[in-house]
Amino acid sequence: MHNTINLVNSWLQDITFDLTLDEDGGTIIQRDSSTVILIEVMEDTKLCHFYAPVTALSEYTPTAGLLTALAMNQYGRQLGGCWLAWDPEINMLCLCHNLYLPTADTITFSNTLQNFMIEIDKAREALNNPSQQNPVYQPLLSDVNGLSQNQTITY
């Protein structure tokens, strides 16, 4: 595991972050007052996992928030290859992405981190401002909201 940690540490230093992975292969980047990014190396899978809390669900319309998140996850298109996941420990939707380390280098790592930060903002905007959502989400929400328990969607 230390070889992979050393590799990612060298990439972090190359992009001028003054931080390193700890012994367990993790570190936290505090981008701003509302954005924390966890970077974790998973040796068994040769992945570098990026993780950031995005938003809590509205207490008034939690189902709509979950349906929006699922729609955003569809094919990974809306989130640039990232996905939203529910973290029950902090009761928040979180953005996730995995970078396959054997095919990565400093530039790939840097670009992945920068793009991940952009996707955090896009996901936060879409989930916190439903009126601003891309119209792509609307048909899914209206179709699901109109179903009764005995109906199914056929394709």
GROMACS elastic network, one bead per residue, 0.5 to 0.9 nm:
[ bonds ]
;  ai    aj funct       b0    kb
    1     4     6  0.54221   500
    1     5     6  0.62937   500
    1     6     6  0.86770   500
    1    24     6  0.87693   500
    1    25     6  0.80327   500
    1    41     6  0.84609   500
    1    42     6  0.80826   500
    1    43     6  0.53998   500
    1    44     6  0.83064   500
    2     6     6  0.59287   500
    2     7     6  0.84339   500
    2    23     6  0.80418   500
    2    25     6  0.82894   500
    2    43     6  0.87683   500
    3     6     6  0.51089   500
    3     7     6  0.61785   500
    3     8     6  0.87811   500
    4     8     6  0.62714   500
    4     9     6  0.84439   500
    4    25     6  0.85130   500
    4    41     6  0.73414   500
    4    42     6  0.86452   500
    4    43     6  0.68950   500
    4    46     6  0.79119   500
    4   101     6  0.80807   500
    5     8     6  0.52775   500
    5     9     6  0.59685   500
    5    10     6  0.85747   500
    5    20     6  0.85870   500
    5    21     6  0.65189   500
    5    22     6  0.82819   500
    5    23     6  0.81114   500
    5    24     6  0.86965   500
    5    25     6  0.59293   500
    5    26     6  0.87525   500
    5    41     6  0.68196   500
    5    43     6  0.86027   500
    6    10     6  0.61424   500
    6    11     6  0.87003   500
    6    20     6  0.88215   500
    6    21     6  0.83250   500
    7    10     6  0.52189   500
    7    11     6  0.64959   500
    7    12     6  0.88292   500
    7   105     6  0.89247   500
    8    12     6  0.61810   500
    8    13     6  0.86356   500
    8    20     6  0.81649   500
    8    21     6  0.76896   500
    8    41     6  0.80185   500
    8    48     6  0.83765   500
    8   101     6  0.86677   500
    8   105     6  0.89809   500
    8   106     6  0.84148   500
    8   109     6  0.83336   500
    9    12     6  0.50221   500
    9    13     6  0.62386   500
    9    14     6  0.85866   500
    9    19     6  0.78698   500
    9    20     6  0.52729   500
    9    21     6  0.62405   500
   10    13     6  0.50960   500
   10    14     6  0.61146   500
   10    15     6  0.88112   500
   10    20     6  0.84552   500
   10   106     6  0.81209   500
   11    15     6  0.63959   500
   11    16     6  0.87152   500
   11    17     6  0.89679   500
   11   105     6  0.75578   500
   11   106     6  0.50451   500
   11   107     6  0.83757   500
   11   109     6  0.69831   500
   11   110     6  0.76632   500
   12    15     6  0.54202   500
   12    16     6  0.64930   500
   12    17     6  0.55089   500
   12    18     6  0.75961   500
   12    19     6  0.69554   500
   12    20     6  0.68236   500
   12    21     6  0.88456   500
   12   106     6  0.81515   500
   12   109     6  0.84281   500
   12   110     6  0.81105   500
   13    17     6  0.56106   500
   13    18     6  0.66371   500
   13    19     6  0.73946   500
   13    20     6  0.78252   500
   14    17     6  0.76445   500
   14   106     6  0.70058   500
   14   110     6  0.87581   500
   15   106     6  0.78052   500
   15   107     6  0.87640   500
   15   110     6  0.65965   500
   16    19     6  0.86695   500
   17    20     6  0.81984   500
   17    29     6  0.88084   500
   19    27     6  0.75679   500
   19    28     6  0.85023   500
   19    29     6  0.83111   500
   20    25     6  0.88296   500
   20    26     6  0.81703   500
   20    27     6  0.65969   500
   21    24     6  0.75169   500
   21    25     6  0.50914   500
   21    28     6  0.85194   500
   21    39     6  0.80427   500
   21    40     6  0.76962   500
   21    41     6  0.83002   500
   22    25     6  0.52158   500
   22    26     6  0.54179   500
   22    27     6  0.63435   500
   23    26     6  0.75445   500
   24    40     6  0.82785   500
   24    41     6  0.81446   500
   25    39     6  0.81528   500
   25    40     6  0.54783   500
   25    41     6  0.50211   500
   25    42     6  0.72609   500
   25    43     6  0.86117   500
   26    38     6  0.70366   500
   26    39     6  0.55770   500
   26    41     6  0.63753   500
   27    37     6  0.83560   500
   27    38     6  0.58545   500
   27    39     6  0.54000   500
   27    40     6  0.65484   500
   28    36     6  0.67385   500
   28    37     6  0.55770   500
   28    39     6  0.62381   500
   28    40     6  0.87445   500
   29    32     6  0.89779   500
   29    35     6  0.83596   500
   29    36     6  0.57345   500
   29    37     6  0.50549   500
   29    38     6  0.64530   500
   29    39     6  0.78496   500
   30    33     6  0.73458   500
   30    34     6  0.82830   500
   30    35     6  0.61151   500
   30    37     6  0.64672   500
   30    38     6  0.89030   500
   31    34     6  0.77934   500
   31    35     6  0.54385   500
   31    36     6  0.60634   500
   31    37     6  0.74045   500
   31   117     6  0.85398   500
   32    35     6  0.52884   500
   32    36     6  0.73794   500
   33    36     6  0.80749   500
   34    54     6  0.88774   500
   35    52     6  0.72202   500
   35    53     6  0.74253   500
   35    54     6  0.78202   500
   35   117     6  0.88271   500
   35   120     6  0.83709   500
   36    51     6  0.84958   500
   36    52     6  0.58910   500
   36    53     6  0.70444   500
   37    50     6  0.68509   500
   37    51     6  0.56829   500
   37    53     6  0.76636   500
   37   117     6  0.84458   500
   38    49     6  0.78935   500
   38    50     6  0.58155   500
   38    51     6  0.50581   500
   38    52     6  0.62169   500
   39    48     6  0.68456   500
   39    49     6  0.57099   500
   39    51     6  0.65361   500
   39    52     6  0.89599   500
   40    47     6  0.83178   500
   40    48     6  0.56199   500
   40    49     6  0.51017   500
   40    50     6  0.66538   500
   40    51     6  0.82962   500
   41    45     6  0.88556   500
   41    46     6  0.74259   500
   41    47     6  0.59630   500
   41    49     6  0.62012   500
   41   101     6  0.89562   500
   42    45     6  0.57549   500
   42    46     6  0.58162   500
   42    47     6  0.53038   500
   42    48     6  0.61385   500
   42    49     6  0.73472   500
   43    47     6  0.67355   500
   43    48     6  0.84814   500
   44    47     6  0.80137   500
   45    48     6  0.87603   500
   45   100     6  0.83905   500
   46    99     6  0.85515   500
   46   100     6  0.61831   500
   46   101     6  0.56542   500
   46   102     6  0.69912   500
   47    98     6  0.60087   500
   47    99     6  0.55129   500
   47   101     6  0.55515   500
   47   102     6  0.84567   500
   48    97     6  0.82946   500
   48    98     6  0.55936   500
   48    99     6  0.50416   500
   48   100     6  0.65307   500
   48   101     6  0.65333   500
   49    96     6  0.71291   500
   49    97     6  0.58343   500
   49    99     6  0.64318   500
   49   100     6  0.89088   500
   50    95     6  0.79445   500
   50    96     6  0.55057   500
   50    97     6  0.51081   500
   50    98     6  0.62210   500
   50    99     6  0.79853   500
   50   113     6  0.79199   500
   50   116     6  0.77790   500
   51    94     6  0.66687   500
   51    95     6  0.56795   500
   51    97     6  0.67457   500
   51    98     6  0.89066   500
   51   116     6  0.89808   500
   52    93     6  0.87500   500
   52    94     6  0.53493   500
   52    95     6  0.52559   500
   52    96     6  0.67079   500
   52   117     6  0.89231   500
   52   120     6  0.73799   500
   53    56     6  0.84469   500
   53    87     6  0.84099   500
   53    90     6  0.86083   500
   53    92     6  0.63324   500
   53    93     6  0.61331   500
   53    95     6  0.63254   500
   53    96     6  0.89359   500
   53   120     6  0.84548   500
   54    84     6  0.86527   500
   54    92     6  0.69101   500
   54    93     6  0.56903   500
   54    94     6  0.50465   500
   54    95     6  0.63742   500
   54   120     6  0.65220   500
   54   121     6  0.82072   500
   54   123     6  0.71033   500
   54   124     6  0.56229   500
   54   127     6  0.86130   500
   55    58     6  0.89813   500
   55    91     6  0.87937   500
   55    92     6  0.54735   500
   55    93     6  0.54799   500
   55    94     6  0.71364   500
   55   123     6  0.87819   500
   55   124     6  0.64492   500
   55   127     6  0.74284   500
   55   128     6  0.74896   500
   56    59     6  0.86761   500
   56    62     6  0.89574   500
   56    65     6  0.89561   500
   56    90     6  0.86126   500
   56    91     6  0.62740   500
   56    93     6  0.60418   500
   56    94     6  0.89331   500
   57    60     6  0.85125   500
   57    61     6  0.74882   500
   57    62     6  0.52223   500
   57    63     6  0.84054   500
   57    64     6  0.87985   500
   57    65     6  0.59747   500
   57    66     6  0.76964   500
   57    91     6  0.78566   500
   57    92     6  0.66482   500
   57    93     6  0.73152   500
   57   127     6  0.85251   500
   57   128     6  0.88281   500
   58    61     6  0.53212   500
   58    62     6  0.51741   500
   58    63     6  0.87335   500
   58    64     6  0.86594   500
   58    65     6  0.71055   500
   58   128     6  0.87430   500
   59    62     6  0.58094   500
   60    63     6  0.88635   500
   61    64     6  0.54872   500
   61    65     6  0.66516   500
   62    65     6  0.51172   500
   62    66     6  0.63201   500
   62    67     6  0.86834   500
   63    66     6  0.50963   500
   63    67     6  0.61034   500
   63    68     6  0.84913   500
   64    67     6  0.50845   500
   64    68     6  0.60627   500
   64    69     6  0.85616   500
   64   141     6  0.73415   500
   64   145     6  0.88455   500
   65    68     6  0.50873   500
   65    69     6  0.61853   500
   65    70     6  0.86717   500
   65   127     6  0.65720   500
   65   128     6  0.87090   500
   65   130     6  0.87325   500
   66    70     6  0.61852   500
   66    71     6  0.85896   500
   66    86     6  0.87510   500
   66    93     6  0.85519   500
   67    70     6  0.50433   500
   67    71     6  0.61338   500
   67    72     6  0.85457   500
   67   137     6  0.87838   500
   67   140     6  0.80161   500
   67   141     6  0.65534   500
   67   144     6  0.85344   500
   68    71     6  0.50582   500
   68    72     6  0.61380   500
   68    73     6  0.86367   500
   68   126     6  0.83084   500
   68   127     6  0.70455   500
   68   130     6  0.86600   500
   68   137     6  0.66184   500
   68   138     6  0.86909   500
   68   140     6  0.84703   500
   68   141     6  0.72842   500
   69    72     6  0.50319   500
   69    73     6  0.62383   500
   69    74     6  0.88925   500
   69    83     6  0.84978   500
   69    84     6  0.62400   500
   69    85     6  0.81589   500
   69    93     6  0.81372   500
   69   123     6  0.85159   500
   69   127     6  0.74329   500
   70    73     6  0.50283   500
   70    74     6  0.65160   500
   70    83     6  0.88454   500
   70    84     6  0.76438   500
   71    74     6  0.53201   500
   71    78     6  0.85406   500
   71   136     6  0.83599   500
   71   137     6  0.60422   500
   71   140     6  0.70918   500
   71   141     6  0.83436   500
   72    75     6  0.83359   500
   72    76     6  0.72313   500
   72    77     6  0.76182   500
   72    78     6  0.54295   500
   72    79     6  0.66840   500
   72    83     6  0.77517   500
   72    84     6  0.77965   500
   72   123     6  0.82162   500
   72   126     6  0.89263   500
   72   137     6  0.74851   500
   73    76     6  0.51517   500
   73    77     6  0.73836   500
   73    78     6  0.69138   500
   73    79     6  0.69967   500
   73    81     6  0.86232   500
   73    82     6  0.76990   500
   73    83     6  0.53570   500
   73    84     6  0.64386   500
   74    77     6  0.67599   500
   74    78     6  0.75214   500
   74    83     6  0.86921   500
   75    78     6  0.79729   500
   75    81     6  0.79841   500
   76    79     6  0.56415   500
   76    80     6  0.60402   500
   76    82     6  0.60837   500
   76    83     6  0.64806   500
   77    80     6  0.54446   500
   77    81     6  0.62710   500
   77    82     6  0.84058   500
   78    81     6  0.78642   500
   78    82     6  0.84716   500
   78   119     6  0.88362   500
   78   122     6  0.88777   500
   78   123     6  0.86475   500
   79    82     6  0.51610   500
   79    83     6  0.65220   500
   79    84     6  0.85352   500
   79    95     6  0.88242   500
   79   116     6  0.88519   500
   79   119     6  0.58901   500
   79   120     6  0.85515   500
   79   122     6  0.77105   500
   79   123     6  0.71790   500
   80    83     6  0.84727   500
   80   115     6  0.79547   500
   80   116     6  0.82343   500
   80   119     6  0.69758   500
   81    97     6  0.71224   500
   81    98     6  0.89910   500
   82    95     6  0.66322   500
   82    96     6  0.55353   500
   82    98     6  0.79188   500
   82   116     6  0.76575   500
   82   119     6  0.77129   500
   83    94     6  0.81964   500
   83    95     6  0.56775   500
   83    96     6  0.53548   500
   83    97     6  0.66329   500
   84    93     6  0.62434   500
   84    94     6  0.54300   500
   84    96     6  0.61843   500
   84   123     6  0.84384   500
   85    92     6  0.83870   500
   85    93     6  0.55428   500
   85    94     6  0.52747   500
   85    95     6  0.64407   500
   85    96     6  0.71596   500
   86    90     6  0.88684   500
   86    91     6  0.71508   500
   86    92     6  0.59389   500
   86    94     6  0.61675   500
   86    95     6  0.89487   500
   87    90     6  0.58583   500
   87    91     6  0.56677   500
   87    92     6  0.55366   500
   87    93     6  0.61760   500
   87    94     6  0.66733   500
   88    92     6  0.69696   500
   88    93     6  0.88011   500
   89    92     6  0.81572   500
   90    93     6  0.87855   500
   94   120     6  0.87686   500
   95   116     6  0.84508   500
   95   119     6  0.80936   500
   95   120     6  0.66009   500
   95   123     6  0.78416   500
   96   116     6  0.84344   500
   97   112     6  0.88230   500
   97   116     6  0.76081   500
   99   103     6  0.87486   500
   99   104     6  0.74978   500
   99   108     6  0.87659   500
   99   109     6  0.77350   500
   99   112     6  0.76661   500
  100   103     6  0.62152   500
  100   104     6  0.65742   500
  101   104     6  0.50018   500
  101   105     6  0.77991   500
  101   109     6  0.87910   500
  102   105     6  0.84294   500
  103   108     6  0.87659   500
  104   107     6  0.78776   500
  104   108     6  0.55147   500
  104   109     6  0.65271   500
  105   108     6  0.52398   500
  105   109     6  0.60679   500
  105   110     6  0.85389   500
  106   109     6  0.51396   500
  106   110     6  0.60453   500
  106   111     6  0.85195   500
  107   110     6  0.51026   500
  107   111     6  0.59974   500
  107   112     6  0.83604   500
  108   111     6  0.51812   500
  108   112     6  0.59339   500
  108   113     6  0.85456   500
  109   112     6  0.50975   500
  109   113     6  0.61889   500
  109   114     6  0.86500   500
  110   113     6  0.52264   500
  110   114     6  0.62011   500
  110   115     6  0.85633   500
  111   114     6  0.51074   500
  111   115     6  0.59654   500
  111   116     6  0.83302   500
  112   115     6  0.51724   500
  112   116     6  0.59177   500
  112   117     6  0.86323   500
  113   117     6  0.63361   500
  113   118     6  0.88242   500
  114   117     6  0.52326   500
  114   118     6  0.65278   500
  114   119     6  0.88495   500
  115   118     6  0.50169   500
  115   119     6  0.62153   500
  115   120     6  0.86720   500
  116   119     6  0.50437   500
  116   120     6  0.62459   500
  116   121     6  0.88930   500
  117   120     6  0.51269   500
  117   121     6  0.66830   500
  117   122     6  0.89004   500
  118   121     6  0.53641   500
  118   122     6  0.63992   500
  118   123     6  0.87615   500
  119   123     6  0.59563   500
  119   124     6  0.83397   500
  120   123     6  0.52448   500
  120   124     6  0.60334   500
  120   125     6  0.85309   500
  121   124     6  0.50883   500
  121   125     6  0.60578   500
  121   126     6  0.86117   500
  122   125     6  0.51649   500
  122   126     6  0.62017   500
  122   127     6  0.86059   500
  123   126     6  0.51896   500
  123   127     6  0.60439   500
  123   128     6  0.83765   500
  124   127     6  0.52734   500
  124   128     6  0.58463   500
  124   129     6  0.81835   500
  125   128     6  0.53460   500
  125   129     6  0.57328   500
  125   130     6  0.82571   500
  125   132     6  0.78638   500
  125   133     6  0.81375   500
  126   129     6  0.54952   500
  126   130     6  0.60583   500
  126   131     6  0.84615   500
  126   132     6  0.65990   500
  126   133     6  0.52422   500
  126   134     6  0.77558   500
  127   130     6  0.60924   500
  127   133     6  0.78668   500
  128   131     6  0.89952   500
  128   132     6  0.89096   500
  129   132     6  0.54651   500
  129   133     6  0.68624   500
  130   133     6  0.52191   500
  130   134     6  0.88440   500
  131   134     6  0.87263   500
  132   135     6  0.86954   500
  133   136     6  0.80566   500
  133   137     6  0.70191   500
  133   138     6  0.81201   500
  134   137     6  0.61037   500
  134   138     6  0.77425   500
  135   138     6  0.53074   500
  135   139     6  0.76811   500
  136   139     6  0.67344   500
  136   140     6  0.78477   500
  137   140     6  0.56921   500
  137   141     6  0.64946   500
  137   142     6  0.88928   500
  138   141     6  0.52418   500
  138   142     6  0.61310   500
  138   143     6  0.84873   500
  139   142     6  0.52155   500
  139   143     6  0.59158   500
  139   144     6  0.85031   500
  140   143     6  0.52124   500
  140   144     6  0.61710   500
  140   145     6  0.84823   500
  141   144     6  0.53322   500
  141   145     6  0.59611   500
  141   146     6  0.85148   500
  142   145     6  0.51141   500
  142   146     6  0.60721   500
  142   147     6  0.88427   500
  143   146     6  0.53425   500
  143   147     6  0.66749   500
  143   153     6  0.83418   500
  144   147     6  0.54376   500
  144   148     6  0.87243   500
  144   153     6  0.85130   500
  145   148     6  0.82703   500
  147   150     6  0.78413   500
  147   151     6  0.58542   500
  147   152     6  0.73605   500
  147   153     6  0.84445   500
  148   151     6  0.54765   500
  148   152     6  0.83757   500
  149   152     6  0.81629   500
